[in-house]
Amino acid sequence: MGYRFTNRTGGVSTGAFSSLNLALHVGDEPALVLENRRVLSQEIGEHQYMEQVHGNRVVIVEAVSDEPPTADALVTGIPGVALAVMVADCIPLLLTSRVAVAAVHVGRKGLMNSVALGAIAAMREIGASEISATIGPSICGRCYEVSKEIFDEVIAVHPAAAATTQSGTPSLDLPAALERVLLAQGVSISFDRGCTVEDPALFSYRRDGVTGRQAGIVWL
């Protein structure tokens, strides 16, 4: 069992996508992205990506495929099948247990549609009892400025998300809210800290607009 969070270094992409961009959908040269994925596969083995749509669909993966399933959470109980979630501000949530693992894409919409709870339920159906979570680098509460309408909508359901920017405007702390959700499920939590906006070694859509994607990867 293990996991890894990538950053933007160590690949072959250039310009706004420099250098370990793992996403094919952001405007980077496909050949360079595939080379980046190949480099990563040499380090950790083949891994399954997904077509992320800010939904709450959970897909059980039995073998790595070149056809990424449309989902925002992947779960497997098969040793050696690595699962990847790509992000550039959203939370890469990795869930582990003795019998199953999951890679989950948790942005604002994912928090609201309870995608993490769906992944936990799928793991428990496989037989997972004690589940641990690692919350990877994402946009922090100081940087995730939102409108008052979005702020009110989210904190009505997740009050722990309430935050403000350094200038005092409404913002959301998604990791804090996700932590409460996971603790309520009896999931133990660790953090791989880092703000995507503040750390130039990480891709950030909020900071750069045109940019690549890093990944959280987990395996049994």
C-alpha positions as CSV (number, residue, x, y, z in Angstrom):
1,M,0.0,0.0,0.0
2,G,1.2,3.5,-0.7
3,Y,0.5,6.9,-2.2
4,R,2.1,9.8,-3.9
5,F,1.3,13.4,-4.7
6,T,3.1,14.8,-7.7
7,N,4.0,18.5,-8.3
8,R,4.8,20.3,-11.5
9,T,8.5,19.3,-11.7
10,G,10.2,16.4,-13.4
11,G,8.4,16.3,-16.7
12,V,8.9,17.4,-20.3
13,S,6.0,19.9,-20.9
14,T,6.9,23.5,-21.4
15,G,5.5,27.0,-21.0
16,A,2.4,27.2,-18.9
17,F,2.4,23.4,-18.5
18,S,5.9,23.1,-17.3
19,S,6.8,20.5,-16.6
20,L,5.0,17.4,-15.2
21,N,1.5,18.1,-16.5
22,L,-0.6,14.9,-16.4
23,A,-3.7,16.3,-18.1
24,L,-4.7,15.8,-21.7
25,H,-7.6,18.2,-21.6
26,V,-5.9,21.5,-20.8
27,G,-4.3,22.4,-24.2
28,D,-0.8,20.8,-23.7
29,E,0.8,18.8,-26.5
30,P,-0.7,15.2,-26.1
31,A,2.7,13.6,-26.9
32,L,4.3,15.5,-24.0
33,V,1.5,14.6,-21.6
34,L,1.8,10.9,-22.5
35,E,5.6,11.1,-22.0
36,N,5.0,12.7,-18.5
37,R,2.6,9.8,-17.7
38,R,5.1,7.3,-18.9
39,V,7.8,8.8,-16.7
40,L,5.5,8.6,-13.7
41,S,4.5,5.0,-14.6
42,Q,8.2,4.1,-14.5
43,E,8.3,5.3,-10.9
44,I,5.0,3.9,-9.5
45,G,3.6,1.6,-12.1
46,E,0.6,1.9,-14.4
47,H,-2.2,4.0,-12.9
48,Q,-5.8,4.7,-13.7
49,Y,-7.0,8.3,-14.5
50,M,-10.6,9.4,-14.7
51,E,-12.6,11.9,-16.7
52,Q,-13.5,14.3,-13.8
53,V,-16.7,16.3,-14.1
54,H,-17.3,17.7,-10.6
55,G,-20.0,15.0,-10.0
56,N,-20.4,12.3,-7.4
57,R,-20.1,9.1,-9.5
58,V,-17.9,6.4,-8.0
59,V,-16.3,3.8,-10.2
60,I,-14.9,0.4,-9.0
61,V,-11.7,-0.3,-10.9
62,E,-10.6,-3.9,-11.5
63,A,-7.8,-3.2,-14.1
64,V,-6.0,-0.2,-15.5
65,S,-7.5,0.9,-18.8
66,D,-6.6,3.5,-21.4
67,E,-10.2,4.6,-21.4
68,P,-10.7,6.8,-18.4
69,P,-14.1,6.3,-16.7
70,T,-16.3,9.4,-16.2
71,A,-16.2,9.8,-12.5
72,D,-14.9,11.8,-9.6
73,A,-13.9,8.9,-7.4
74,L,-12.2,5.6,-8.2
75,V,-12.1,2.7,-5.8
76,T,-10.3,-0.6,-6.0
77,G,-9.7,-3.7,-3.8
78,I,-7.1,-5.2,-6.1
79,P,-3.4,-4.9,-5.1
80,G,-1.2,-3.3,-7.7
81,V,-4.0,-1.3,-9.4
82,A,-3.1,2.4,-8.8
83,L,-5.7,5.1,-8.9
84,A,-5.1,8.8,-9.8
85,V,-7.0,12.0,-9.2
86,M,-5.9,15.1,-11.1
87,V,-6.1,18.6,-9.6
88,A,-5.0,22.2,-9.9
89,D,-6.8,23.7,-6.8
90,C,-9.3,21.1,-5.8
91,I,-8.5,18.6,-3.1
92,P,-6.9,15.3,-4.1
93,L,-8.3,13.0,-1.4
94,L,-6.7,9.6,-1.0
95,L,-8.4,6.9,1.1
96,T,-6.7,3.8,2.3
97,S,-7.6,0.6,4.2
98,R,-6.3,-2.9,4.4
99,V,-8.7,-4.1,1.7
100,A,-9.5,-1.1,-0.5
101,V,-8.2,2.3,-1.6
102,A,-9.8,5.3,-3.3
103,A,-8.8,8.5,-5.2
104,V,-11.4,11.2,-4.9
105,H,-11.7,14.7,-6.6
106,V,-13.1,17.1,-4.0
107,G,-13.7,20.6,-5.1
108,R,-16.5,22.9,-3.9
109,K,-19.1,21.0,-5.9
110,G,-17.7,17.6,-4.8
111,L,-17.9,18.8,-1.2
112,M,-21.6,19.8,-1.7
113,N,-22.5,16.6,-3.6
114,S,-20.8,14.3,-1.0
115,V,-18.5,12.5,-3.4
116,A,-16.2,11.5,-0.5
117,L,-19.1,9.8,1.3
118,G,-19.8,7.8,-1.9
119,A,-16.2,6.6,-2.0
120,I,-16.2,5.6,1.6
121,A,-19.5,3.7,1.2
122,A,-18.0,1.9,-1.8
123,M,-14.9,0.9,0.2
124,R,-17.1,-0.4,3.0
125,E,-19.1,-2.5,0.6
126,I,-15.8,-4.1,-0.4
127,G,-15.1,-4.8,3.2
128,A,-13.0,-1.8,4.4
129,S,-13.5,-1.1,8.1
130,E,-10.8,1.1,9.4
131,I,-10.3,3.8,6.7
132,S,-7.6,6.5,6.7
133,A,-7.5,9.6,4.6
134,T,-4.7,11.8,3.3
135,I,-5.8,15.3,2.2
136,G,-3.4,16.6,-0.4
137,P,-2.3,20.1,-1.4
138,S,-5.1,22.3,-2.6
139,I,-6.2,26.0,-2.6
140,C,-6.3,27.3,1.0
141,G,-9.0,29.3,2.8
142,R,-6.9,32.6,2.4
143,C,-6.9,32.2,-1.4
144,Y,-10.2,30.7,-2.3
145,E,-12.2,33.9,-2.6
146,V,-15.9,33.4,-3.6
147,S,-19.0,35.5,-3.9
148,K,-21.3,36.1,-0.9
149,E,-23.9,33.9,-2.6
150,I,-21.6,30.9,-3.0
151,F,-20.2,31.5,0.5
152,D,-23.7,31.4,2.0
153,E,-24.7,28.3,0.0
154,V,-21.7,26.3,1.1
155,I,-21.5,27.2,4.8
156,A,-25.3,26.5,5.2
157,V,-24.3,22.9,4.7
158,H,-20.7,23.0,5.8
159,P,-20.1,25.7,8.4
160,A,-16.5,24.6,8.9
161,A,-15.7,26.0,5.4
162,A,-16.2,29.6,6.5
163,A,-13.1,31.7,6.0
164,T,-11.9,35.1,4.8
165,T,-9.2,36.2,2.5
166,Q,-6.3,38.4,3.8
167,S,-8.3,41.4,2.6
168,G,-11.4,40.3,4.6
169,T,-13.6,39.1,1.7
170,P,-15.6,35.8,1.9
171,S,-13.7,32.7,1.1
172,L,-14.0,28.9,1.6
173,D,-11.7,26.5,3.5
174,L,-12.5,23.3,1.7
175,P,-9.9,21.1,3.6
176,A,-11.4,22.2,6.9
177,A,-14.9,21.3,5.8
178,L,-13.8,18.0,4.3
179,E,-12.0,17.2,7.6
180,R,-15.3,17.5,9.5
181,V,-17.0,15.2,7.0
182,L,-14.4,12.5,7.3
183,L,-14.2,12.7,11.1
184,A,-18.0,12.2,11.3
185,Q,-17.4,9.0,9.3
186,G,-14.8,7.7,11.8
187,V,-12.0,8.2,9.2
188,S,-8.6,9.1,10.5
189,I,-6.9,12.0,8.7
190,S,-3.5,13.2,7.8
191,F,-2.5,16.2,5.7
192,D,0.0,16.7,3.0
193,R,0.1,20.4,3.4
194,G,0.5,23.0,0.7
195,C,-1.6,25.7,-1.0
196,T,-1.7,25.4,-4.8
197,V,-2.0,29.2,-5.3
198,E,0.9,30.0,-2.9
199,D,3.3,27.3,-3.9
200,P,4.9,27.9,-7.4
201,A,5.9,24.2,-7.5
202,L,2.2,23.3,-7.8
203,F,-0.2,23.9,-10.7
204,S,-3.0,26.3,-9.8
205,Y,-6.0,27.2,-12.1
206,R,-7.0,30.0,-9.8
207,R,-3.5,31.6,-10.0
208,D,-2.6,31.0,-13.6
209,G,-5.8,30.2,-15.6
210,V,-4.0,28.2,-18.3
211,T,-2.1,25.5,-16.5
212,G,-1.4,21.8,-16.0
213,R,-2.6,19.3,-13.5
214,Q,-0.8,17.4,-10.8
215,A,-2.1,14.2,-9.3
216,G,-2.7,12.2,-6.1
217,I,-2.1,8.5,-6.7
218,V,-2.9,5.6,-4.3
219,W,-2.5,1.8,-4.4
220,L,-2.9,-1.3,-2.3
